[in-house]
Amino acid sequence: MLSLNDKTYPDYFLDNEYDDCYLYLLNDGRYCIELEWDASDDIIYMDRISMGNYSSKGDTLYFNDRFTFFKFEAVIKDNVISFTSGFPFLIGRNLKYNRQIMYDYDASHYDRHKSMLSETADSIAFGEPIYPLEFKSYTSVKRYSVPTNININEDETYSLVYGGLLFSKGQWERIGNLIRLKDNNLNHDHYVLIKDGELVMYTIDASCFKQSYK
């Protein structure tokens, strides 16, 4: 592992045809993964998709997401990090050491939002009426954001796509007005609320997913 001082942190970088991915490893055992998407020459979006704690044993890094508690692993060798589990678009890809940077890690909004989840979900998921669900690709409706889709298929499979990157895939199950997305790669469940003609993601706190889809 790199020897770091108290003020700068290593930045690992993956560049691909859609967007850029950055992994920050902080000295105190915290991490953050961010995606950068170039909408145009003048507009660039930066979204945090995961943040939490990490530990290491030998060449293996163990990540634990602070908000949703899913876990995934990577291997680091010669300043190159390769994910062996986790988000589908990262598995088998290499993130290379980029530079030492100053980084502001702020998770306060995670903690505030977490305390509001169960109350909001229960009132919609198990209330009346029971809304219909269409099998189709639901597209994010938020303006000035990266195009994001939740694909709900009739064969009870789903995929969650961010700007062309496969973020999550697996099987779905309906419970009242709640859809449980059973992620194959993260071995974790995400939840989506069914409202009148739209879906609302509420267990992935990243701003790129935390929105309505129609």
C-alpha positions in Angstrom: 0.0 0.0 0.0 1.1 3.6 -0.5 2.6 5.6 2.3 0.4 8.7 2.9 0.5 11.8 4.9 -2.5 13.2 6.8 -3.8 15.6 4.2 -3.6 13.9 0.9 -5.1 10.7 -0.4 -4.5 8.4 -3.3 -6.8 8.7 -6.3 -7.4 5.7 -8.5 -8.8 6.2 -12.0 -10.7 4.3 -14.6 -11.3 5.9 -18.0 -13.7 4.3 -20.5 -15.8 5.3 -23.5 -18.8 6.5 -21.3 -17.3 8.3 -18.3 -14.6 8.2 -15.7 -14.5 6.5 -12.4 -12.5 7.6 -9.3 -11.7 5.7 -6.2 -10.4 7.6 -3.1 -8.8 5.7 -0.2 -8.5 7.8 2.9 -5.9 7.3 5.7 -8.6 6.6 8.4 -10.1 3.6 6.5 -12.8 5.5 4.6 -13.4 5.3 0.9 -15.5 7.0 -1.8 -16.3 6.0 -5.4 -17.3 8.8 -7.9 -18.4 8.7 -11.5 -17.7 11.6 -13.8 -19.9 11.9 -17.0 -19.2 14.4 -19.7 -22.6 15.6 -21.0 -21.0 18.1 -23.4 -17.8 20.1 -23.7 -19.2 22.6 -21.2 -21.2 20.3 -18.8 -19.7 17.6 -16.5 -21.6 15.7 -13.9 -19.9 14.1 -10.8 -21.9 11.6 -8.8 -20.9 9.6 -5.7 -22.1 6.0 -6.1 -20.6 4.5 -2.9 -18.9 5.6 0.3 -18.0 3.9 3.5 -15.2 2.0 5.1 -12.5 -0.3 3.8 -9.8 -2.6 5.2 -7.0 -4.6 3.8 -5.4 -8.0 4.3 -2.4 -8.7 2.1 -3.3 -7.6 -1.4 -7.0 -7.7 -0.9 -9.2 -4.7 -0.1 -12.6 -5.1 1.6 -15.2 -2.4 1.1 -18.4 -1.9 3.2 -20.8 0.7 1.9 -21.9 3.1 4.7 -25.4 3.6 3.6 -26.7 0.3 2.2 -24.2 -2.0 3.9 -23.4 -4.0 0.8 -19.8 -5.4 0.6 -17.4 -6.0 -2.2 -13.7 -6.7 -2.7 -10.8 -5.8 -4.9 -7.1 -6.7 -5.3 -4.3 -4.1 -5.3 -1.0 -4.9 -7.0 1.7 -2.4 -8.2 -0.7 0.5 -7.6 -3.4 -1.0 -9.7 -6.8 -2.0 -8.2 -8.9 -4.7 -9.8 -12.4 -5.4 -8.5 -13.3 -9.1 -8.0 -16.9 -8.3 -6.9 -19.2 -5.4 -6.7 -20.6 -3.2 -9.4 -20.8 -5.1 -12.8 -19.1 -2.3 -14.8 -16.0 -2.4 -12.5 -15.5 -6.2 -12.3 -12.4 -7.3 -14.2 -11.4 -3.7 -14.9 -8.3 -2.0 -13.6 -8.2 1.3 -11.7 -4.7 2.8 -11.9 -3.1 5.1 -9.4 -3.5 8.7 -10.6 -2.2 11.2 -8.0 -2.3 12.4 -4.4 -5.1 14.8 -3.9 -7.0 16.8 -1.2 -10.4 15.3 -0.7 -13.5 16.4 1.3 -15.4 13.3 2.7 -18.8 14.4 3.9 -21.4 11.7 4.7 -23.7 13.7 6.9 -26.5 13.6 4.3 -26.3 9.8 4.4 -27.0 9.7 8.1 -29.9 12.2 7.9 -31.6 10.4 5.0 -31.2 7.0 6.5 -33.4 7.9 9.5 -36.3 8.9 7.2 -36.4 5.7 5.0 -38.5 3.2 6.8 -41.4 5.7 7.6 -41.6 6.9 4.0 -41.4 3.4 2.5 -44.0 1.9 4.8 -46.6 4.6 4.0 -46.4 4.0 0.3 -45.4 0.4 -0.1 -48.1 -1.1 2.1 -50.8 1.6 1.7 -53.7 2.0 -0.7 -54.2 2.0 -3.6 -52.0 -0.7 -5.2 -50.5 0.8 -8.3 -50.1 -1.1 -11.6 -46.6 -2.0 -12.8 -45.5 -2.0 -16.4 -42.7 -4.1 -17.8 -40.5 -1.6 -19.6 -37.5 0.7 -19.3 -38.1 3.5 -16.9 -36.0 6.6 -17.5 -35.0 9.2 -15.0 -37.0 12.4 -15.2 -34.6 14.7 -13.4 -33.3 17.5 -15.6 -29.6 18.2 -15.9 -28.5 14.8 -14.8 -26.9 11.7 -16.3 -29.4 9.5 -18.2 -30.3 6.6 -15.8 -32.6 3.7 -16.4 -34.4 1.0 -14.4 -35.3 -1.9 -16.7 -38.1 -4.1 -15.3 -38.6 -7.2 -17.4 -41.5 -9.6 -17.6 -39.2 -12.6 -16.8 -38.6 -11.0 -13.4 -35.1 -9.8 -14.2 -33.9 -6.2 -13.9 -31.0 -3.9 -14.7 -30.0 -0.5 -13.5 -28.0 1.5 -16.0 -26.1 4.8 -15.4 -25.1 6.7 -18.6 -24.5 3.4 -20.4 -22.7 1.7 -17.5 -24.3 -1.4 -15.9 -24.6 -0.6 -12.2 -26.8 -3.4 -11.0 -28.6 -6.5 -12.3 -30.5 -9.5 -11.0 -34.1 -10.5 -10.2 -37.0 -8.4 -8.9 -39.9 -9.2 -6.7 -43.0 -7.2 -6.0 -44.4 -6.7 -2.4 -47.4 -4.3 -2.5 -46.1 -1.1 -3.9 -42.5 -2.1 -3.3 -40.1 -3.7 -5.7 -37.2 -5.6 -4.2 -34.2 -5.7 -6.6 -32.1 -8.7 -5.7 -28.6 -7.7 -6.9 -26.6 -10.7 -8.2 -23.2 -9.1 -7.9 -23.5 -7.3 -4.6 -25.5 -10.0 -2.9 -27.7 -7.2 -1.6 -31.2 -6.0 -2.1 -32.2 -2.5 -3.4 -35.7 -1.2 -3.1 -37.9 0.9 -5.5 -41.3 2.3 -4.7 -44.2 2.1 -7.2 -46.2 5.3 -7.4 -48.9 6.4 -9.9 -47.2 5.8 -13.2 -43.6 6.1 -12.0 -40.9 4.4 -9.9 -39.0 6.1 -7.1 -35.6 4.7 -6.0 -35.1 5.1 -2.2 -32.4 2.8 -1.0 -29.5 3.9 -3.2 -28.6 7.3 -1.8 -26.4 8.4 -4.7 -27.9 11.5 -6.3 -27.7 9.9 -9.8 -30.2 7.2 -8.7 -32.2 9.0 -6.0 -35.0 10.3 -8.2 -38.2 9.4 -10.1 -38.4 7.3 -13.2 -41.1 7.1 -15.9 
